[in-house]
């Protein structure tokens, strides 16, 4: 019988930490538009950390199964890999789209600037929804920020994630060490140049700088995959707690003036791979911390993919009703708690059962050695 694959629970917990930081950052953006005064002014780097995690976890879950010499009971075809990735990612994407469209149509705080049929034709809106179902970039819609995925802004990262999955499935699992290291160096240089060019890395989500999205994807994804394949590990006591604090310190660090872009590039190129290596230094976390890590890991994706519709709703309410600061803070906190509760409900009563059904029907049984890794990939 195959042996159960090791599972890096601290990394699950760190995924949850990063998702919650993104949630808080987006609400702060709507209260403090000037990034220099945002108390979480670097928290968008959580996206780059997600990409690094993705590279590590894909390698852990699928490298051996896609290899030509994989044992028959473990081997996975390319089509089987793509099916599993779609089942893992797409159900929550569709649920989030349904929520986003509903909130967009019913938002009471945008006045007459969002009327379907006047400001945007019904056909154009339907076309935007159709593109969004496929996770493809969309035209702008009224009252959006020029995102490439205008009905659910964070889906720009999922589009990049799908690109990474395709490239990994077709080429990535066969990269030689020399080529892999070379690509890591080239992508790091491109990321550093991009960060220097803008003096930050908060780009790639909009049409104005769409080209930055694959740059932000390539470097951390390849680095995360390399950390897994080299077996590079660091020993850190209480890795979830310590490394969550490391991420938090990065996210709340002050702006660095003319060095800001290079600081952010250094976080992605140097610090995040070290965080991965330290998080993977322990394969199991016992007790309450371990249970918390597993829960936060599962909750991270629903929180991330569903939250932005409510960020828009909060922003329109704040900008158009001009409430007192204390009320703004209370509503922001309550909204974030509500989003987490909604994410948990979707995880428990939608995402888990739908993915289980789709796996049984279309992907077949998962080998014992891969079960935990693939469920959390």
N, C-alpha and C positions, 0 to 999 in steps of 0.2 A: 504493500500500500504506500502511495506517495506521502511524503512528510508535509505537514501544513507549513506553508510559507510564513516566514517571519512577517510581523506587521508592526509598523512604526507608529505607535499610538501618539507619541509626542508630536509627530508631524500632522496627524489629524487635528490635534488640539490647536496647533499653530495656524492651520487653515481656518479654523473657527475664529481665532484671534484676529487674523487679517480681515476676514469677512465683516466682523463687528466693527473694526476700525474704518473700513470703507463706508459702512452704514453711517457711522457718526460723522465722518468727513463730509459726506454729501449733504447732511443736514446742516453742518456748520457752513458749508459753501453758500447755502441759501440765507443764512443769517449774517455771515461776514464774507461778502463777495471778494474782498481784497485778500489774496492768498498770503500776503505779508502779515496779516493780522489774524489769520485762521489758526486756532490753537493746534490744529492737526495738519499743518501745511505741507507735510510730505506723505500723508497717508495714502495718496493715490499710488505710491510705490507698492502697496499691497498687491496691486495687479501684477506687477513684475515678480513679486514673490509667488503668486499663484502660478505664473508660467514656470518658474523654477521648480516648484513642487510638482507640477504636471510632468516635466521631463523626468524627474526622479521616479515618480510613481508609475509612469508608463513603462519605464525600463524595468522596474521591479516586478510589475504585473505581467509584462508581455515579452520581454527579451527572450527568455528561455522558450516560451511557447511558440514564437514565430521563427525560431532558429531552425535551419534545415535538419539538424540532428536531433530535434526534439523527439522525445519518446511518443509513440503513437497515442497513448492515452492523454498526453499533455498537449500535443501539437494543435495549433490553431491556424486555420487558413486566413488569408488576407480578408476574404469576404466575412468570415466569422469575426475577425477583429473589428471590422467596420460596423457590423451589426451590434456588437457589444458596446461600442462607443456611442452609437446612436441611442441605444436603449439606456445607457447610463446618463446621457446628457439631455436628450431631446424632450422627454415628457415634461420636465419642469420648465423647459424653454417655452413650450406651448401653453402651459398653465400660466406662466408669467405674462405671455402675450395676451391671453384672454383677460387677465387682470388689468394690464396696461390699457387695452382698448376700452374696457369698461370705465376705468377711471378717467381716461381722456375724454370720452363722450359725456360723462356725467359731472365733470369738474364744474362746480358752481361759481368758481372764483375767476374765470377768464373772460367774463362778459360776452360780447358778441364776436370776439376775434377768433373763434374756433368753430364756427358753424359749418357743418358738413353740407355741401351743396352751394355754399357761397364763398367762403375763404378757401376751401379745397373741395374739388368735385367728389361726388360719391365714387365714381370710377377710379379716380386717383387714390382715394383713401382705401378702397378695396384692393387696388394693386399694391399699395404699401403693406397692407396686412398679408397679402399673398407672399411678398418677398420676405416679410418677417417670419412667416411660417417656416420658410427654408433657411432662415438665419442669414439672408443675404443683405447687403447694404441697401438702404432705401432713400428715396428723395426726402427732403425736409417736409415737415408738416407744421401748420401754425402752432406757435407757442412752444417750439422746441429750440434747442441750443445749437442747431446745425450738426447734430450727431449723424454718423453714418448709419445708425440704427435708431431712427427717430421715435419709434414707439416704445423702445426700451433701451435707453442709452448704453447700459453695461453690456449689452449683447455684442458690442464691438469686440470685446475680449473673447467671447465665446466663438465668434466667427474666426478669430485668430487661433483659438484652441482647436477648432475643426481643421484648419489648415495644418496645424502642427500634427494632429492625429493622422491626417492623410500622408503627410511627408514622412512621419515616423513609420507608418505601416508599409509604405512603398520602399523607402530608402533607409530610414533612420535605424531600424533594427539591424541593418547590415553594415553600418559605418565602421571602417577600420579605425583603430585608435589614432593613427597619425592624422587621418582626414578629420576625425572628430575634434582633435585638439586644434588643428588648423582652422576649422570653422568657428570654434570657440573664440580664438584670437581675433579673427576677422570680425565676428559679430560684436565682440567687446569694443574693438576700435570704432565700429560704426555707431554703437550705442554712446560711447564717450563723445564722438563728434556731434551726434544729435543733441546730447545733453548740453554740450558747450554752445552749440548753435542757438538753442532756445533759452539757455541758462536754467532749464528745468526739464523734467521728463513727463510733464502732464500734457502729452500730445498723442495723437493717433486716433482719438475717439471721434474727431470731427472731419468733415470733408476738407477743411482748409489745410490739414496736415495729415491726411490719411496715410501718407507714405511712412510716417513714423511708427505706425502700428506694427508692421512686420519687423521693424528694427527692435522695438521693445519686446517682441515675442522671441526672436531668434537667440539673443544672448542668454537670458536666464533659462530658457528651455534647454538649450544645448548644455549649459553649465550644470543644470540639475541632473540631466541624463549622464553627464560625465562623472559627477559626484557618485551617482549610483554605481556606474560601471567600474570605476577605479576602486571601489570599496573604501574610499576615504571617509573615516569616521573620527569624531572627537568625543571625548568623555566629559560630560557636564553634569553636575548634580542637579536633580530636579529639572530636567531639560525643558519641560513645558513651561514651568513658571519662569525660569531664568531667560529662556529665549523669547517668551512673550514680552518680557520686560525690555529685551533688546529691540524687538520690533517697535514697541511703544515709544522707546526713546528716539529711535530714528524718525518715527512718524510725527512726533511733537517737537523735534529739534527746530530751532529758529532758522529763518532763511539766512543763507550764507553769502549774500551779496553777489559779487562777481564770480565767486567760487561755487555758487549754489548748484549749477548743473553738474559740475565735476563731483561734488559731494554726493549727489543722487546717483550718478553713474558708479561711483565707488561702492555705494551701498548695494547696487544690483550686481556688479561684477565681482566684488570681493566679499562683502559681508553676507549676502544671502546664501551663497554656496557654503560658507562656514556655518551659518545657521542650520542649513540642511544637514551638513555633516554631523553637527552636534545633536540635532534632533533625531538623527538615525543612529546615534551611538548606543541607544537603548531600544530594544525591540519590543519591550512590553513594559507598561506602567501600571502598577497594581493599585488597588484601593480606589478611593474616591477620585483621585486625580486621573487615574486611568479611565474610569467611567465618564468623567467630565470630558476628557480628550475625545473619547469615542463619540459622545453625544455632540460635541461642538463640530467634529469633523463631518458628521452626517448633516448637521443643521446648516453648515456654512454655505453650501450651494443654493438651497432654497432662499436663504436670507439674501444672498448676493443677487440672485436673478429676479426676485420679485420686488425689491425695495424701491426701485427708482420711480415707479408710478406715483408712489406716495410722497416721494421727495418733491416731485412736480406739484402735487396737490398742496403740500405744505408751503412751497414757495409762492404759489399763486395766492394762497390765503394770506401769507405774511406780507407780500408786496402790495396787495390790493385792499386790505382791511386795516393795515397799520396798527396792529395790536401793541399793547404795552410789553416791554421787554420781559417782564416776569411771566406773562401769559405765553409769549413766544417760546420761552424756555420750557414751560410746562407742557405745551402742545408738542414740541419737538421730542421731549423725553417720552411722553405718552405714545407718540407715533412710532418711535423706535421699538418700544416694548410691544406695541400692537403688531408691528411687522415681524418681530421674532416669534410671537405667538401664531400668527398666520403661517409663517414658514414652517413651524413645527406641525401645525395641522395639515398642511399640504404634504409634508414629509411622511407623516403617519398614515393619512387616509387617502392620499393620491399617489405620491411618488413611489413609495415602497411597494404597494400592491400592483401598480401598473407595471413597474419594472420587473417584478417577479413574474407577472403573467406574460409579458413580452419575451422574457428570457426563456420561459418554458415553451412558448409557442414558436419562437423564431431562432433562438440561439442555442437551445439544447442545454444539457447539464454542464455545470462548471466543475472541473476537476477539483478534488479536495485541496490540492496544493495551491490552487489559484483563487479559491473562493474569496477569502478575506481581502486579498490584494485587489482583485478586480471589482469587488463591490465598492471599494473606497477609492478607486482610481479616478 
